[in-house]
Amino acid sequence: MPLPSEAKDVMQCIAFATADAYHLGNLCLDLVSSGYVEITLPRDAANVLVVGTEKTAKEHDLGIIFFFKEGSAVFWNVEEKTIKNIFQKLEKHEVQPYEIALVHWENEEISYRRGEGQSKLHRGEILINSDTEMDDIVLEKFAFSNALCLSVKLAIWEASLDNFVESIQSIPEMLKLRKKLKLSHADVMQKIGELFALRHRINLSSDLLIAPDFYWDREHLEQLYDKMYRFLSIDRRVKVVNEKLQQCTELTDLMRNHLNEKHALRLEWMIVILITIEVMFELGRMFF
């Protein structure tokens, strides 16, 4: 918590996850034509677009925005009006956009300031070294933003999983009370598909479980990334999500087995009926 005398120097960094992905090339052309300035990162910092703006919330730092291809945007010292303008422009470049209410509910906001000493995350606030070269400052902000991007994406997936759990939470009680499941085989397979798609996003197609290759030979930036990663409890949250996914998988398997047993029982009764009819025909031929 900054002291009152320092409050005027404190700025805000805000992260949002707005869609499954962005078309970064077209987004870049759109933003540059609107007066934003593209900032170049090293070539191995792939799948990210960085732009600068003079429309800052405070005068103590530049306004910088990081757009990650995975559908997240991180704003550093950008005025609220400009953030809204960016959101409008993003609509044309989003793949599978999220509900706007969910986007704003699941954001991450953290305070930061420029000052003396090595850049770091301390007591929930980011310090950016004022004496650092601008190119290095952008990289440090990128490292922090990278972790923030993961956190907001994970928050969206956590919300999706909660909705999935809510959609099937009545199933165990119905099975316990021997009530008829109002789910078809197609419904169950759809649920299984949703579950595996979510598991794939979290464990295979994202960087939630391992640090990006970009940090392998950049120890200082990796430390900043790891510090923010731990501060946002991403590792613990991923474990909780995977435990929930495992429980949901067991339940959907139970649902599928239940439907398969019902189908097998139905086939058995059909066979019994057919055999009974055939026996009756044979008896009819024998006596009549």
VENUR-V612440 format. One record per backbone hydrogen bond with DSSP energy under -1.0 kcal/mol. CO is the residue of the C=O (numbers start at 0). NH is the residue of the N-H. E is the energy in kcal/mol with one decimal. If there is no record, write none. Layout:
# VENUR-V612440
co=CO nh=NH e=E
co=CO nh=NH e=E
This chain:
# VENUR-V612440
co=2 nh=5 e=-1.5
co=2 nh=6 e=-1.2
co=5 nh=8 e=-1.8
co=6 nh=9 e=-1.3
co=10 nh=111 e=-2.5
co=11 nh=76 e=-2.6
co=12 nh=109 e=-2.7
co=13 nh=74 e=-3.4
co=14 nh=107 e=-1.9
co=15 nh=72 e=-2.9
co=17 nh=97 e=-2.9
co=20 nh=94 e=-2.7
co=21 nh=23 e=-1.2
co=22 nh=26 e=-2.2
co=23 nh=27 e=-2.7
co=24 nh=28 e=-1.8
co=25 nh=29 e=-2.2
co=26 nh=30 e=-2.5
co=27 nh=31 e=-2.7
co=28 nh=32 e=-2.0
co=30 nh=35 e=-2.3
co=31 nh=34 e=-1.6
co=36 nh=51 e=-3.0
co=41 nh=44 e=-2.1
co=43 nh=45 e=-1.5
co=46 nh=68 e=-2.6
co=48 nh=66 e=-3.4
co=49 nh=38 e=-3.2
co=50 nh=64 e=-2.8
co=51 nh=36 e=-2.2
co=52 nh=62 e=-1.3
co=53 nh=55 e=-2.0
co=54 nh=78 e=-1.7
co=62 nh=52 e=-2.5
co=63 nh=75 e=-3.0
co=64 nh=50 e=-2.3
co=65 nh=73 e=-2.5
co=66 nh=48 e=-2.8
co=67 nh=70 e=-2.3
co=67 nh=71 e=-1.0
co=68 nh=21 e=-1.9
co=70 nh=17 e=-2.1
co=70 nh=18 e=-1.4
co=71 nh=67 e=-3.0
co=72 nh=15 e=-2.8
co=73 nh=65 e=-2.5
co=74 nh=13 e=-2.4
co=75 nh=63 e=-1.8
co=76 nh=56 e=-1.1
co=78 nh=82 e=-1.9
co=79 nh=83 e=-2.2
co=80 nh=84 e=-1.7
co=81 nh=85 e=-2.5
co=82 nh=86 e=-2.2
co=83 nh=87 e=-1.7
co=84 nh=88 e=-1.8
co=85 nh=89 e=-2.5
co=86 nh=90 e=-1.0
co=88 nh=91 e=-1.1
co=89 nh=92 e=-2.1
co=92 nh=22 e=-2.2
co=94 nh=19 e=-1.7
co=94 nh=20 e=-1.2
co=95 nh=19 e=-1.1
co=98 nh=102 e=-2.2
co=99 nh=103 e=-2.0
co=100 nh=104 e=-1.8
co=101 nh=105 e=-2.3
co=107 nh=14 e=-3.0
co=109 nh=12 e=-2.6
co=110 nh=125 e=-2.5
co=111 nh=10 e=-3.6
co=112 nh=127 e=-2.7
co=114 nh=129 e=-2.7
co=119 nh=126 e=-3.2
co=121 nh=124 e=-1.3
co=124 nh=121 e=-3.2
co=125 nh=112 e=-1.9
co=126 nh=119 e=-1.9
co=127 nh=114 e=-2.1
co=128 nh=131 e=-1.2
co=132 nh=136 e=-2.2
co=133 nh=137 e=-2.3
co=134 nh=138 e=-1.6
co=135 nh=139 e=-2.3
co=136 nh=140 e=-2.6
co=137 nh=141 e=-2.1
co=138 nh=142 e=-2.1
co=139 nh=143 e=-2.1
co=140 nh=144 e=-2.9
co=141 nh=145 e=-2.6
co=142 nh=146 e=-1.3
co=143 nh=147 e=-2.0
co=144 nh=148 e=-3.0
co=145 nh=149 e=-1.6
co=146 nh=150 e=-2.1
co=147 nh=151 e=-2.2
co=148 nh=152 e=-2.0
co=149 nh=153 e=-2.6
co=150 nh=154 e=-2.1
co=151 nh=155 e=-1.8
co=152 nh=156 e=-2.1
co=153 nh=157 e=-2.7
co=154 nh=158 e=-2.0
co=155 nh=159 e=-2.1
co=156 nh=160 e=-2.5
co=157 nh=161 e=-2.3
co=158 nh=162 e=-2.1
co=159 nh=163 e=-2.1
co=160 nh=164 e=-2.9
co=161 nh=165 e=-2.2
co=162 nh=166 e=-1.7
co=167 nh=170 e=-1.5
co=169 nh=173 e=-2.0
co=170 nh=174 e=-2.5
co=171 nh=175 e=-2.4
co=172 nh=176 e=-2.1
co=173 nh=178 e=-3.0
co=174 nh=177 e=-1.1
co=183 nh=187 e=-2.1
co=184 nh=188 e=-2.3
co=185 nh=189 e=-2.0
co=186 nh=190 e=-2.1
co=187 nh=191 e=-2.4
co=188 nh=192 e=-2.3
co=189 nh=193 e=-2.4
co=190 nh=194 e=-2.2
co=191 nh=195 e=-2.4
co=192 nh=196 e=-2.2
co=193 nh=197 e=-2.0
co=194 nh=198 e=-2.2
co=195 nh=199 e=-2.3
co=196 nh=200 e=-2.1
co=197 nh=201 e=-2.0
co=198 nh=202 e=-2.6
co=199 nh=203 e=-2.3
co=199 nh=204 e=-2.2
co=211 nh=214 e=-1.6
co=212 nh=215 e=-1.9
co=214 nh=217 e=-1.5
co=217 nh=221 e=-2.4
co=218 nh=222 e=-2.1
co=219 nh=223 e=-1.7
co=220 nh=224 e=-2.6
co=221 nh=225 e=-3.0
co=222 nh=226 e=-2.3
co=223 nh=227 e=-2.1
co=224 nh=228 e=-2.6
co=225 nh=229 e=-2.6
co=226 nh=230 e=-2.3
co=227 nh=231 e=-2.1
co=228 nh=233 e=-1.8
co=229 nh=232 e=-1.5
co=232 nh=236 e=-2.3
co=233 nh=237 e=-2.5
co=234 nh=238 e=-1.9
co=235 nh=239 e=-2.1
co=236 nh=240 e=-2.5
co=237 nh=241 e=-2.5
co=238 nh=242 e=-2.0
co=239 nh=243 e=-2.2
co=240 nh=244 e=-2.6
co=241 nh=245 e=-2.2
co=242 nh=246 e=-2.0
co=243 nh=247 e=-2.6
co=244 nh=248 e=-2.5
co=245 nh=249 e=-2.2
co=246 nh=250 e=-1.9
co=247 nh=251 e=-2.7
co=248 nh=252 e=-2.3
co=249 nh=253 e=-1.9
co=250 nh=254 e=-2.4
co=251 nh=255 e=-2.5
co=252 nh=256 e=-2.7
co=253 nh=257 e=-2.4
co=254 nh=258 e=-2.3
co=255 nh=259 e=-2.5
co=256 nh=260 e=-2.5
co=257 nh=261 e=-2.1
co=258 nh=262 e=-2.4
co=259 nh=263 e=-2.7
co=260 nh=264 e=-2.7
co=261 nh=265 e=-2.3
co=262 nh=266 e=-2.1
co=263 nh=267 e=-2.4
co=264 nh=268 e=-2.2
co=265 nh=269 e=-2.1
co=266 nh=270 e=-2.4
co=267 nh=271 e=-2.5
co=268 nh=272 e=-2.6
co=269 nh=273 e=-2.5
co=270 nh=274 e=-2.6
co=271 nh=275 e=-2.5
co=272 nh=276 e=-2.6
co=273 nh=277 e=-2.4
co=274 nh=278 e=-2.6
co=275 nh=279 e=-2.3
co=276 nh=280 e=-2.3
co=277 nh=281 e=-2.1
co=278 nh=282 e=-2.6
co=279 nh=283 e=-2.4
co=280 nh=284 e=-2.2
co=281 nh=285 e=-1.8
co=282 nh=286 e=-2.1
co=283 nh=287 e=-2.1
